[in-house]
Amino acid sequence: GNTRQKMATQQKGRGKAAGGDHHGSLLKDRYGNILGKALSHSDGEVRLNALAVLCESRQTAESLSTQDFDLLRFFVPYNMTSQDPSYRQRMETSLKKALLRIQASCVASV
């Protein structure tokens, strides 16, 4: 729904932050702050959408930034105890995508 569209817009902005300029740095900080808030939101749907934005990339070999990895490390421990099978399945799907990205970026850098 609407939340997914907002998250997709944030993901598009993330790609622009890759440059080393000042504006890119500000955008990346803002992106991390917004995504961090979404990953800790009280609504599980918002958290899962934020996780999907964090883990998915158009380029499968695009590595996770340090900030993205830190956000994942923040998210996982607080969401592993969910009793909802659907929630756990969606979380697993996103985390698999992140792990595949990490694997592909390692292979690509060799």
Long-range contacts (C-beta under 8 A, 24 or more apart in sequence): 3-45, 3-46, 3-49, 4-49, 4-52, 7-38, 7-49, 7-50, 7-52, 7-53, 8-53, 10-34, 10-35, 10-53, 11-53, 11-56, 14-53, 28-65, 28-67, 32-67, 32-71, 35-71, 36-71, 36-74, 39-71, 39-74, 39-75, 40-74, 40-75, 40-78, 44-82, 44-84, 44-87, 47-75, 47-79, 48-87, 48-90, 48-91, 48-94, 50-75, 51-75, 51-91, 51-94, 51-95, 52-90, 52-94, 54-94, 54-98, 55-94, 55-95, 55-97, 55-98, 55-101, 56-94, 56-97, 57-101, 60-100, 60-101, 60-104, 61-101, 61-104, 61-105, 61-107, 61-108, 62-101, 62-105, 63-101, 63-102, 63-105, 63-109, 64-98, 64-101, 64-102, 64-105, 72-98
